Amino acid sequence: MDERRDPEPEPVTRPPVIASVAKLSPMQEAWSAYVDHGLNCPKCRSLGAGPCGEAERLHGAYQIAGEAAFERLADETP
């Protein structure tokens, strides 16, 4: 008879799920759009396809959101 000698594995623990009502900052939303595009765009995933205009536009939006966030933070600093 084949008996298991190892102890049973511990149950899988997962981090808590973030509530769906949580809202990302504009900078996080811009980065998420850029990354989602890059993961799903055949041109972005291809090494030799050249630059993707949509990816460049999304990255530019991310940079603008970052600059705006920095300016808001700088305005709040005493």
HUKA-V118631 format. One record per residue. N is the residue number from 1. RES is the residue in one small letter. BURIAL is I if it has 16 or more other ideal C-beta (glycine too) atoms within 10 Angstrom, else O. Layout:
N/RES/BURIAL
N/RES/BURIAL
This chain:
1/m/O
2/d/O
3/e/O
4/r/O
5/r/O
6/d/O
7/p/O
8/e/O
9/p/O
10/e/O
11/p/O
12/v/O
13/t/O
14/r/O
15/p/O
16/p/O
17/v/O
18/i/O
19/a/O
20/s/O
21/v/O
22/a/O
23/k/O
24/l/O
25/s/O
26/p/I
27/m/I
28/q/O
29/e/O
30/a/I
31/w/I
32/s/O
33/a/I
34/y/I
35/v/O
36/d/O
37/h/I
38/g/I
39/l/O
40/n/O
41/c/O
42/p/O
43/k/O
44/c/I
45/r/O
46/s/O
47/l/O
48/g/O
49/a/O
50/g/O
51/p/O
52/c/I
53/g/O
54/e/O
55/a/O
56/e/O
57/r/O
58/l/I
59/h/I
60/g/O
61/a/I
62/y/I
63/q/O
64/i/O
65/a/I
66/g/O
67/e/O
68/a/O
69/a/O
70/f/O
71/e/O
72/r/O
73/l/O
74/a/O
75/d/O
76/e/O
77/t/O
78/p/O
